[in-house]
Amino acid sequence: MIEKNPKLKLPLPSFNKFFLIFILSLYVATAHILLPAFNKQVFFFLFRWDVFSFMPKEFVYDFTFDEGKTFLIRDHNKKLKSVNRFTLQSLLDKQKIERIRTNYKSSFLKLCQCESIYLIKLKGSLADHFIYKKPLKIVGTTKL
């Protein structure tokens, strides 16, 4: 008969389980409750809002060719099938305007059939701009 050695099987004490659950709860609470409450993105190097999701932005970026009456990404979404919208939105969030000029300017000009296109910075939320289509205040413009 084979005998089991009791020293090989070490049960995890309940205090260690409680401690691990407490640390995990503290981490999630700091990253998802405290940081957004104080409008911060980073607290220490471990606690970041974007560990699980992105930090809500105060500004929205979009393109226009008629001084802000219509917007390319919001209003002409069906025409942008040839453009990878997720890559474009990532470039807009990181404000890489030169890369947008080189990669997307010619296709935007063909889509809107215009001479110039502008990158507009709007103050408000993404939901107000894209879903509810509220008129937002234009904070800045950049010609591509």
Sequence and secondary structure as in RCSB ss.txt:
>XXXX:A:sequence
MIEKNPKLKLPLPSFNKFFLIFILSLYVATAHILLPAFNKQVFFFLFRWDVFSFMPKEFVYDFTFDEGKTFLIRD
HNKKLKSVNRFTLQSLLDKQKIERIRTNYKSSFLKLCQCESIYLIKLKGSLADHFIYKKPLKIVGTTKL
>XXXX:A:secstr
     TTT     HHHHHHHHHHHHHHHHIIIIIHHHTT SEETTTEEGGGTS    SEEEEEESSTTSS HHHH
STGGGGGS HHHHHHHHHTT HHHHHHHHHHHHHHHHT S  EEEEEES HIIIIIS    EEEEEEE 
